[in-house]
Amino acid sequence: MTTIRSFLALTDPAKPLLTWYSPTERTELSGATLGNWVAKMSNLLVNECGLGPGDVAEIDLPPHWQTAVILLASWNVGLTVGESGDVSFGLPGSEAEYTLTLHPFQQSDWVVAVRAHGDHYSGATADVGDVLDLGLKPGDRALFNVDTHPDPREWLLAPLAAGASIVACTGLDETALAKTFAAEKATWPAPQTP
């Protein structure tokens, strides 16, 4: 059975697992920290929203580390990600039930809600099924330009399933991507065209 919990267990919890870059932000989540956020979000989905396998989450957000948390937790508890659903996540101004600013220093109603939940999720986890094989190996540090690779099954799920860590970048030109690749000691660059 391939689960989000099993993917998160493949890497060293103390090392960076997801590093997010934009022109104005660098956020680094260790395996333990990402696992903690996913556990809290899983608890929110199950305990606060009453959701489980067969339910649908509408996630109308661009690639971001916060989007990654919501996606991983949704897959963890067996939700389908769809166009409309039993719970919705979006940017401010949308009619989503939970909104995210995606700004590193601004609280959103999602951050407030998710932080109130437990740090460990002991509920049932769902099989995520087939995952893309990108040729990544355990221990690889994969850099993705999410502007050209926006599919989270590619930049998020495939590396985690392989036991690799992720450097996800948006809004960076080729020079900045190359500098980030070197600075982050990345070992695997995603192709620049999807």
C-alpha positions in Angstrom: 0.0 0.0 0.0 1.4 3.4 -1.0 0.3 6.1 1.4 1.4 9.7 2.1 2.4 8.5 5.6 4.7 5.9 4.0 6.2 8.5 1.7 7.0 10.9 4.5 8.7 8.1 6.4 11.2 7.5 3.6 13.3 10.6 4.4 15.3 11.8 7.4 12.8 13.8 9.5 15.5 16.3 10.4 16.6 17.2 6.9 14.9 19.6 4.5 12.1 17.8 2.6 10.3 20.7 0.9 11.9 24.0 0.2 9.8 26.7 -1.5 11.2 29.6 -3.4 9.7 32.7 -5.0 11.3 36.0 -5.7 10.3 37.2 -2.2 10.2 34.0 -0.1 12.2 31.0 0.9 10.5 28.6 3.2 12.1 25.3 4.3 10.2 22.4 5.8 12.0 19.5 7.3 10.5 16.0 7.1 9.2 16.4 10.7 7.7 19.8 10.0 6.0 18.8 6.8 4.7 15.7 8.5 3.4 17.8 11.4 1.5 20.2 9.0 0.1 17.2 7.1 -1.0 15.6 10.4 -2.7 18.8 11.6 -4.4 19.2 8.2 -5.6 15.6 8.1 -7.1 16.1 11.6 -8.9 19.2 10.4 -10.3 17.4 7.4 -11.5 14.4 9.4 -12.4 15.9 12.8 -13.6 19.4 11.9 -15.0 18.8 8.4 -16.1 15.2 8.9 -14.6 14.1 5.6 -13.1 10.8 4.5 -12.7 8.5 1.6 -15.1 9.3 -1.2 -15.4 13.0 -0.3 -14.0 15.7 -2.5 -11.8 18.7 -1.8 -11.8 21.7 -4.1 -8.3 23.2 -4.0 -8.2 26.4 -6.1 -4.7 27.4 -5.3 -1.5 27.8 -7.2 1.6 25.7 -6.4 2.9 26.7 -2.9 4.1 24.9 0.2 0.8 25.6 1.8 -1.0 24.1 -1.2 1.3 21.1 -0.8 0.2 20.5 2.8 -3.5 20.6 1.8 -3.0 18.3 -1.1 -0.9 15.8 0.9 -3.5 15.7 3.7 -6.4 15.4 1.3 -4.7 12.4 -0.3 -3.7 11.1 3.1 -7.3 10.7 4.3 -8.6 9.5 0.9 -10.2 12.6 -0.5 -10.5 13.2 -4.2 -9.3 16.6 -5.5 -11.9 18.0 -7.8 -13.5 21.1 -9.3 -16.2 21.3 -6.6 -16.3 19.5 -3.4 -17.3 19.0 0.2 -14.7 21.4 1.4 -12.9 24.2 -0.5 -9.6 26.1 -0.3 -8.9 29.3 -2.2 -7.3 32.7 -2.2 -8.8 35.7 -0.4 -11.9 37.1 -2.2 -13.0 33.6 -3.2 -16.0 31.9 -1.7 -13.8 29.1 -0.4 -14.5 27.8 3.1 -10.8 28.2 4.0 -8.7 31.0 2.4 -4.9 31.2 2.2 -2.9 34.4 1.6 0.2 32.4 0.6 2.2 35.2 2.2 5.0 34.1 4.5 4.1 36.7 7.3 0.3 36.9 7.0 -2.1 34.8 9.0 -4.9 33.3 7.0 -8.1 31.7 8.3 -6.6 28.4 7.1 -3.4 28.8 9.2 -5.5 29.7 12.3 -7.8 26.7 11.8 -5.1 24.1 11.0 -2.9 25.1 13.9 -5.7 24.2 16.4 -5.5 20.5 15.5 -3.3 17.8 16.8 0.3 17.2 15.8 -0.2 13.5 15.1 -2.8 11.9 12.8 -3.6 8.3 13.8 -6.6 7.8 11.6 -6.8 5.7 8.5 -4.7 6.6 5.5 -5.6 6.0 1.9 -3.6 4.3 -0.9 -2.6 7.0 -3.3 -2.4 4.5 -6.2 0.0 4.8 -9.1 2.6 7.6 -8.8 4.7 9.0 -11.7 8.2 7.6 -11.9 10.5 10.4 -12.9 13.7 8.4 -12.4 14.4 9.9 -9.0 16.4 8.0 -6.4 16.2 8.0 -2.6 18.2 10.9 -1.3 18.0 13.0 -4.5 17.2 16.7 -4.1 15.0 17.6 -7.0 14.5 21.1 -8.2 11.2 21.9 -10.0 10.2 25.1 -11.7 6.5 24.9 -10.9 5.7 27.5 -13.5 6.5 24.9 -16.2 5.6 21.9 -14.0 2.5 22.9 -12.1 1.1 19.4 -11.7 1.5 18.5 -8.0 1.6 14.8 -8.9 4.9 15.7 -10.6 6.6 18.3 -8.4 5.2 17.0 -5.1 4.0 13.4 -5.1 6.6 11.8 -7.4 9.7 13.0 -5.5 8.2 12.0 -2.1 7.3 8.6 -3.4 10.9 8.1 -4.5 12.3 9.2 -1.2 13.7 12.5 -2.6 13.5 16.0 -1.3 12.0 18.9 -3.2 13.1 22.4 -4.1 10.0 24.0 -5.7 10.4 27.4 -7.4 8.1 30.0 -8.9 8.8 33.3 -10.6 12.5 32.6 -11.0 14.4 33.2 -14.3 16.9 30.7 -15.6 19.8 32.5 -13.9 18.1 32.4 -10.5 17.0 28.8 -11.0 20.7 27.9 -11.7 21.8 29.7 -8.6 19.1 28.1 -6.5 20.1 24.6 -7.9 23.7 25.2 -6.7 22.8 26.9 -3.4 20.4 24.1 -2.4 22.8 21.4 -3.5 20.2 19.9 -5.7 21.1 16.7 -7.6 18.2 16.4 -10.1 16.8 19.2 -12.2 13.4 18.8 -13.7 13.3 19.4 -17.5 12.5 23.0 -18.2 9.7 22.1 -20.5 6.7 20.1 -19.3 
